[in-house]
Amino acid sequence: MTMCQDNEALKLMVQEALQYTPYGKVADYIPALSRENPGTLSLAVSESGTTCATAGDTSEMFTLQSISKVITLALALMDQGEEGVFSRVGMEPTGDPFNSIIKLETHSPSKPLNPMINAGALAVTSMLQGSTVDEKLGRLLTFIHELTGNTSITYNEEVARSEYDTADLNRSLAFFLKQHQVIEGDVENLLELYTKQCAIEVNCQDLAKMAYVIANRGIHTASDRPVIPLHIARIIKTFMVTCGMYNASGEFAIKVGVPAKSGVSGGIMASIPHKAGIGIYGPALDEKGNSIAGMKLLESLSQRYDLSIF
Ligand SMILES: NC(=O)CC[C@H](N)C(=O)O
């Protein structure tokens, strides 16, 4: 069981970063997300997998959105191996927004450039083992329960439904991928699984614990057991560095310099190799879809505690 305690130094940093929230906007293309409070910011830092330091209201729940892409990638790699996964999705950053379709058409073969953009994530999700949507989602949830030690984590039905009903761009990406044999099977089933995966609900403490396992080479300290094989933990951290913050990944690598993944709910999960896992929630987003105050907070954490891996 992980003990979390409020930390004064972190509180001050959260206070400072909070002043940036008015410059951001909550995501509204998924209608259910438009009700999030743009004025909040919370932080949890896990340094051992068993203790954690917090600031702000870390009991607030939010959906993983694109942060789930890291977790499904780990599971798909465990299911299909590197060759299986990377025969359908590439390893290169795109420089385009996360939901862009353009490179699918201008690149040949039309396999998505990486698993952190929506096209690549849809391809990865289509590779999860299981014969039904429920079975695949159940395996993903069990994996997240192992990573966090929190077996109550599930998905938010309202957010999943709200995205499913409006996900026409993601639908287009999926149909394009099917036409080009990158994915097989029923597109609607894939969309159901993908939107449920994105709607998995956590708080910052859960996120910090997952981030810690990834930082700790895939080993869960409480059980001292690898939950993610070492080589897969390395692969996902590398994608977090090269593509984790969408088309802001280059600037983020310079200003913060840690493997991290954001989602349009305002969550950011950062894994500082061998040191710490960080979970942040701040739903006001910048124009690229990253938590505006969350990015500032990570920048000051990185400077103050010398976190950059470069
Ligand atoms: N960047 C994100 O967090 C995007 C995730 C979201 N569910 C989508 O596909 O649009």
The ligand as an ORCA input file, in Angstrom:
! r2SCAN-3c Opt
* xyz 0 1
  N      -4.420     13.467    -27.377
  C      -5.297     12.725    -26.760
  O      -5.327     12.586    -25.552
  C      -6.305     12.128    -27.673
  C      -7.105     11.017    -27.076
  C      -8.517     11.062    -27.529
  N      -9.250      9.973    -26.966
  C      -8.603     11.065    -29.039
  O      -8.448     10.070    -29.650
  O      -8.806     12.080    -29.653
*
